[in-house]
Amino acid sequence: MTCGLLIQVVTFLIANRMNGLMSDLGWLSLTSGCLGVCSVCLTSQGNIMTYAFGFAQVFTYTYLCWTQRFYAEIGINIYYFFTMIYGVHVWRNRMTDTEEGKVITPRSLSLRTLLVISTATIAGAWLTGWGLAFWTDDTQPYLDAFTTIPALVAQVLMILVYREHWYIWLAVDILSVVLWLRAGDYCMAAQYAFWCANCLYGLRRWSSLHSKQ
């Protein structure tokens, strides 16, 4: 977590030096990035406190997406807000006591189920990208769609405590780095770059928790 927060601050300072006095959106981007780092790190550790930081990050990130006209990203953050309310309930019922404190007990999907979910997700993302390109002034319709539809699926799997959600989040985070680099928001790009590394850690951590059941 410390490394992720440091990356956010350093990126913010470098961007500030390159672009002159940072705007209010720059400070908001830094805040949102730091909240996001805390949230995903706690998720990878199986700590229910992830939801406290997650709710705060949703509000700040949604506003940033509004300024860039990333409409699919706005929609998914509204979805995150309501699913996280349910997620708190699910996680509370799957917490167990360990030497490290209370952590979740993950479940696992079969390979066949994961492949079916992945195929349907890709098809849905492509159709959404076409719709955004045709009906809206979205500045990056297909990238917007491919960082949104898979995230909808990953969020459900995360809330239901399936460890395979980390594979989908990794793909989403890689595409999100590209999305925000093209938008010129380096704090958001740095956040997602760190999240890619956190996905690998989270998969390892959740696999370990699953094997201990």
C-alpha positions in Angstrom: 0.0 0.0 0.0 2.8 2.4 0.9 4.4 1.8 -2.5 1.2 2.6 -4.3 0.6 5.8 -2.4 4.2 6.9 -3.1 3.7 6.3 -6.8 0.6 8.5 -6.7 2.4 11.3 -5.0 5.5 11.2 -7.2 3.4 11.1 -10.4 1.4 14.0 -9.1 4.5 16.1 -8.4 6.1 15.2 -11.8 2.9 16.1 -13.7 2.7 19.4 -11.7 6.3 20.3 -12.6 5.7 19.5 -16.3 2.4 21.4 -16.6 2.8 24.3 -14.2 0.3 25.0 -11.4 -1.9 22.0 -10.9 -5.7 22.6 -11.2 -8.3 21.5 -8.7 -8.9 18.4 -10.9 -5.3 17.5 -10.4 -5.7 17.5 -6.7 -8.9 15.5 -7.0 -7.2 13.0 -9.2 -4.4 12.5 -6.6 -7.0 12.1 -3.9 -9.0 9.6 -5.9 -5.9 7.7 -6.8 -4.8 7.4 -3.2 -8.3 6.2 -2.1 -8.2 3.7 -4.9 -4.8 2.3 -3.9 -6.0 1.8 -0.3 -9.2 0.1 -1.5 -7.6 -2.4 -3.8 -4.8 -3.2 -1.4 -7.3 -4.0 1.3 -9.3 -6.1 -1.2 -6.2 -8.2 -2.1 -5.7 -8.8 1.7 -9.3 -9.9 2.1 -10.0 -7.0 4.5 -13.6 -5.7 4.7 -12.3 -2.2 5.3 -11.8 -2.0 1.5 -15.4 -0.9 1.3 -14.8 2.3 3.4 -12.2 3.5 0.9 -14.1 2.2 -2.0 -17.2 4.3 -1.4 -15.0 7.5 -1.2 -13.1 6.6 -4.3 -16.4 6.1 -6.3 -17.5 9.7 -5.7 -14.2 11.3 -6.7 -13.6 9.1 -9.7 -17.1 9.6 -11.0 -16.6 13.3 -11.1 -13.3 12.9 -13.0 -14.9 10.7 -15.6 -17.7 13.3 -16.0 -15.1 15.9 -16.9 -13.6 13.6 -19.6 -17.1 12.4 -20.9 -16.3 8.8 -20.1 -20.0 7.9 -19.9 -19.6 4.1 -19.5 -17.1 4.7 -16.6 -19.7 7.0 -14.9 -22.4 4.3 -15.2 -20.2 1.6 -13.8 -19.3 3.7 -10.8 -23.0 4.2 -10.0 -23.2 0.4 -10.3 -20.2 0.0 -7.9 -21.9 2.1 -5.3 -25.0 -0.1 -5.1 -23.1 -3.4 -5.4 -20.7 -2.4 -2.6 -23.6 -2.0 -0.3 -24.5 -5.6 -1.0 -20.9 -6.6 -0.9 -20.5 -5.5 2.7 -23.2 -7.9 3.7 -21.7 -10.9 1.7 -18.2 -10.3 3.0 -19.3 -10.1 6.6 -20.9 -13.5 6.3 -17.7 -15.0 4.8 -15.2 -13.6 7.4 -13.1 -16.1 9.4 -10.6 -15.5 12.2 -6.9 -16.1 11.4 -3.6 -15.3 13.0 -3.6 -12.1 10.9 -7.1 -11.1 12.0 -10.4 -11.5 10.2 -10.2 -12.3 6.5 -12.5 -13.7 3.8 -12.7 -17.3 2.7 -12.6 -17.2 -1.1 -14.5 -19.6 -3.5 -13.3 -20.8 -7.0 -14.9 -21.1 -10.4 -14.4 -24.0 -12.8 -12.3 -23.4 -15.9 -15.4 -24.0 -18.1 -17.5 -21.5 -16.2 -14.6 -18.9 -16.4 -14.3 -19.4 -20.2 -18.1 -18.9 -20.7 -18.1 -15.8 -18.6 -15.0 -14.4 -20.4 -16.5 -15.0 -23.9 -19.8 -13.3 -23.0 -18.0 -10.4 -21.4 -15.9 -9.7 -24.5 -19.0 -9.8 -26.8 -20.8 -7.5 -24.5 -17.9 -5.0 -24.4 -17.6 -4.9 -28.2 -21.4 -4.2 -28.6 -21.2 -1.5 -25.9 -18.2 0.1 -27.6 -20.2 0.2 -30.9 -23.1 1.8 -29.2 -21.0 4.4 -27.5 -19.3 5.3 -30.8 -22.6 5.5 -32.6 -24.9 7.2 -30.1 -22.6 9.4 -27.9 -19.6 11.8 -28.1 -17.5 9.5 -25.9 -13.9 10.4 -26.6 -12.6 6.8 -26.5 -15.7 4.5 -26.9 -14.2 1.1 -27.3 -11.6 1.5 -24.6 -14.3 3.0 -22.4 -16.4 -0.1 -23.1 -13.6 -2.6 -22.6 -12.8 -1.1 -19.2 -16.4 -1.1 -18.2 -18.2 -4.3 -19.1 -15.5 -6.6 -17.8 -15.4 -4.6 -14.7 -19.1 -5.2 -14.1 -18.4 -8.9 -14.2 -15.3 -8.7 -12.1 -17.2 -6.7 -9.4 -19.8 -9.3 -9.1 -17.2 -12.1 -8.8 -15.3 -10.1 -6.2 -18.4 -9.4 -4.1 -19.3 -13.1 -4.3 -15.8 -13.9 -3.2 -14.6 -15.8 -6.3 -10.8 -15.6 -6.6 -10.9 -15.6 -10.5 -12.1 -12.0 -10.5 -8.5 -11.0 -10.3 -7.8 -12.3 -13.9 -10.6 -10.0 -15.2 -9.5 -7.0 -13.1 -5.9 -7.4 -14.5 -7.2 -7.1 -18.1 -9.4 -4.1 -17.1 -6.5 -2.3 -15.3 -4.1 -2.7 -18.3 -6.6 -1.2 -20.6 -7.4 1.6 -18.1 -3.7 2.6 -18.1 -4.0 3.2 -21.8 -7.3 5.0 -21.4 -6.0 7.5 -18.9 -2.7 8.0 -20.6 -4.5 9.0 -23.8 -6.6 11.3 -21.7 -3.5 12.9 -20.3 -4.3 12.1 -16.6 -1.0 10.6 -15.3 -2.2 10.2 -11.7 -5.1 7.9 -12.9 -2.7 6.0 -15.2 -0.3 5.5 -12.3 -3.1 4.3 -10.1 -4.1 1.6 -12.7 -0.5 0.6 -13.3 -0.1 -0.1 -9.6 -3.5 -1.9 -9.6 -2.0 -4.3 -12.2 0.7 -5.3 -9.8 -1.9 -5.6 -7.0 -4.0 -7.9 -9.1 -1.1 -10.4 -9.2 -0.6 -10.1 -5.5 -4.3 -10.4 -4.9 -4.6 -13.6 -7.0 -1.7 -15.1 -5.1 -3.2 -14.1 -1.7 -6.7 -15.3 -2.4 -5.4 -18.6 -3.8 -3.5 -19.1 -0.6 -6.6 -18.3 1.5 -8.6 -20.7 -0.7 -6.1 -23.5 -0.3 -6.3 -23.2 3.5 -10.0 -23.9 3.6 
